[in-house]
Amino acid sequence: MKKRLVVLTGAGMSAESGIQTFRGAGGLWNGVDVMEVASPEGWAANPAMVLEFYNERRKNALDVKPNGGHLVLAELEKDFDVQIITQNVDNLHERAGSTNVMHLHGELFKMRSTADESLVYEMDGWELNIGDTCEKGSQLRPNIVWFGESVPLIHDAFQLAQTADIFVVIGTSLAVYPAASIIHYVHQNVPKFIIDPEIPDVSQISNLEAIEKGAVEGTLELKRKLLVD
């Protein structure tokens, strides 16, 4: 029976593919505070601007490819039961071949009804505009968890972390909650790795090894360590 490898990935995982970071320089997008395009209040005030923001992000995501880090995680499914929990909304893990991906903060290429959040649709292309409606006639919005909204899958992520035989964190500062608390649900005796060029303070976490590298180099080193062990 394969060991379960649970991996938590953040923005640093996709950055090496050229995905624009969510906050951008100084937390601004075209001179607009990100809160204005990624919160329920921003949506209520200017839905057209919010849709434009996500349309641009989709165009960017379509122009990039999975990087070596994404591909290594997909390859590790040959030897491990790999379960990915990602804070990223892009689909690069899936495009690389990973088959078990939980998107904590939603999915860029899905849209949902503003009247019934259970109505979620796959997008065909990159554009979502004012006037695009669900089957109930309500405006569609990005299927993204915005600031101030609850994270529906967080308890599923906590439960998954408890089942890990090995736990890995890649490309996240462990500063964004509730995702940052997932590692605290991993059993103390489980081997843990964190891959990041700038390792956050993880002194309180037991049985953890830091790999101070970017996602691509770091996942290659992780693969070597896991397959040797």
PEDA-V573844 format. One record per residue. N is the residue number from 1. RES is the residue in three letters. PHI is phi as a letter, one per 30 degrees, with the letter a starting at -180 (* if undefined). PSI is psi in whole degrees, 0 to 359 (* if undefined). D_LAST is the distance of its C-alpha to the last C-alpha in Angstrom with 1 decimal. Layout:
N RES PHI PSI D_LAST
N RES PHI PSI D_LAST
//
This chain:
1 MET * 132 15.8
2 LYS d 144 13.6
3 LYS d 146 12.0
4 ARG d 119 14.4
5 LEU c 109 13.5
6 VAL c 128 16.7
7 VAL b 127 17.7
8 LEU c 120 20.9
9 THR c 148 22.5
10 GLY b 198 25.7
11 ALA e 326 28.2
12 GLY d 338 25.9
13 MET d 319 24.0
14 SER c 342 27.3
15 ALA e 325 29.0
16 GLU d 353 27.5
17 SER c 348 29.1
18 GLY j 12 32.4
19 ILE d 130 32.9
20 GLN d 134 35.5
21 THR d 153 34.3
22 PHE d 315 36.1
23 ARG d 330 38.1
24 GLY i 190 38.8
25 ALA d 115 40.6
26 GLY i 17 41.9
27 GLY i 25 41.4
28 LEU c 152 44.2
29 TRP b 114 44.6
30 ASN h 39 47.8
31 GLY i 4 49.1
32 VAL c 134 48.5
33 ASP d 136 46.4
34 VAL e 330 43.4
35 MET e 335 44.6
36 GLU d 345 47.6
37 VAL b 4 45.5
38 ALA b 44 42.7
39 SER a 156 44.5
40 PRO e 326 46.9
41 GLU d 319 49.6
42 GLY d 319 49.0
43 TRP d 317 49.2
44 ALA d 325 52.4
45 ALA d 322 53.9
46 ASN a 75 53.1
47 PRO d 329 51.2
48 ALA d 320 52.1
49 MET d 321 50.3
50 VAL d 315 47.2
51 LEU d 321 47.2
52 GLU d 318 47.7
53 PHE e 312 44.7
54 TYR d 330 42.4
55 ASN d 318 44.0
56 GLU d 321 43.2
57 ARG d 322 39.5
58 ARG d 317 39.4
59 LYS e 316 40.9
60 ASN d 316 38.4
61 ALA d 327 35.5
62 LEU d 339 37.0
63 ASP d 351 37.2
64 VAL c 168 33.5
65 LYS b 157 30.5
66 PRO e 142 26.8
67 ASN c 180 24.9
68 GLY e 329 21.6
69 GLY d 315 19.8
70 HIS e 318 21.4
71 LEU d 322 20.6
72 VAL d 316 16.8
73 LEU d 322 16.8
74 ALA d 319 18.9
75 GLU d 327 16.8
76 LEU d 347 13.7
77 GLU d 341 16.1
78 LYS d 330 15.4
79 ASP c 343 12.0
80 PHE b 159 12.6
81 ASP d 92 15.8
82 VAL d 125 16.4
83 GLN b 119 19.3
84 ILE c 129 20.9
85 ILE c 119 23.4
86 THR b 142 25.4
87 GLN d 352 28.2
88 ASN d 147 29.3
89 VAL c 354 32.2
90 ASP d 173 31.7
91 ASN c 29 30.3
92 LEU d 326 27.9
93 HIS d 314 24.8
94 GLU d 319 26.9
95 ARG d 334 28.2
96 ALA d 343 24.8
97 GLY j 1 24.1
98 SER d 138 22.3
99 THR c 347 23.9
100 ASN b 93 23.4
101 VAL b 123 24.9
102 MET c 120 26.8
103 HIS c 102 29.3
104 LEU d 321 30.2
105 HIS c 19 33.0
106 GLY j 183 34.5
107 GLU b 128 34.6
108 LEU d 325 36.6
109 PHE c 29 37.7
110 LYS b 154 39.0
111 MET b 157 42.3
112 ARG b 161 43.9
113 SER d 144 47.3
114 THR d 348 48.8
115 ALA c 330 50.8
116 ASP b 102 48.1
117 GLU d 351 44.4
118 SER d 347 43.3
119 LEU d 99 44.8
120 VAL c 137 41.9
121 TYR b 144 42.3
122 GLU d 142 40.3
123 MET d 144 41.8
124 ASP c 99 43.3
125 GLY j 202 43.2
126 TRP c 351 43.0
127 GLU c 134 46.3
128 LEU b 125 47.3
129 ASN b 163 50.8
130 ILE e 132 53.5
131 GLY j 348 55.2
132 ASP d 120 52.1
133 THR b 161 52.2
134 CYS d 181 50.6
135 GLU d 344 52.4
136 LYS c 1 54.1
137 GLY i 7 55.5
138 SER c 150 53.5
139 GLN e 140 51.9
140 LEU d 147 48.3
141 ARG b 163 45.9
142 PRO e 142 42.4
143 ASN d 65 39.8
144 ILE b 141 38.2
145 VAL d 113 37.7
146 TRP d 164 40.1
147 PHE e 133 40.4
148 GLY j 351 42.1
149 GLU c 152 41.0
150 SER d 158 38.7
151 VAL c 98 35.2
152 PRO e 328 35.5
153 LEU c 6 31.8
154 ILE d 322 30.6
155 HIS d 327 30.6
156 ASP d 321 28.7
157 ALA d 319 26.1
158 PHE e 315 26.1
159 GLN d 320 25.7
160 LEU d 319 22.8
161 ALA d 326 20.9
162 GLN d 342 21.5
163 THR c 0 19.6
164 ALA d 137 16.3
165 ASP c 333 13.0
166 ILE b 141 11.7
167 PHE b 134 14.5
168 VAL b 137 15.1
169 VAL c 128 18.5
170 ILE b 123 19.7
171 GLY i 32 23.2
172 THR b 143 25.0
173 SER d 358 26.6
174 LEU h 37 26.4
175 ALA c 347 30.1
176 VAL c 114 31.4
177 TYR c 151 32.0
178 PRO d 356 31.5
179 ALA e 325 28.3
180 ALA d 340 27.2
181 SER d 354 27.2
182 ILE e 319 24.6
183 ILE d 335 21.8
184 HIS d 352 23.8
185 TYR c 353 23.6
186 VAL d 138 19.8
187 HIS d 145 19.2
188 GLN e 323 18.8
189 ASN d 357 15.8
190 VAL d 133 13.7
191 PRO d 136 11.3
192 LYS b 145 13.4
193 PHE b 145 13.6
194 ILE b 128 17.0
195 ILE c 117 17.9
196 ASP a 143 21.4
197 PRO d 335 23.6
198 GLU b 101 25.3
199 ILE d 125 23.2
200 PRO d 175 25.4
201 ASP d 108 25.9
202 VAL b 25 23.0
203 SER d 336 23.7
204 GLN d 357 24.5
205 ILE c 127 21.2
206 SER d 153 18.8
207 ASN h 43 15.1
208 LEU c 137 15.2
209 GLU c 130 13.9
210 ALA c 136 16.4
211 ILE c 103 16.1
212 GLU d 71 19.7
213 LYS b 168 20.2
214 GLY d 176 22.0
215 ALA d 318 20.6
216 VAL d 306 20.4
217 GLU d 321 18.7
218 GLY d 320 16.5
219 THR d 328 15.1
220 LEU d 318 14.3
221 GLU d 320 12.4
222 LEU e 315 10.6
223 LYS e 316 9.9
224 ARG d 315 8.5
225 LYS d 316 6.1
226 LEU d 320 5.2
227 LEU d 336 5.4
228 VAL d 316 3.8
229 ASP d * 0.0
//
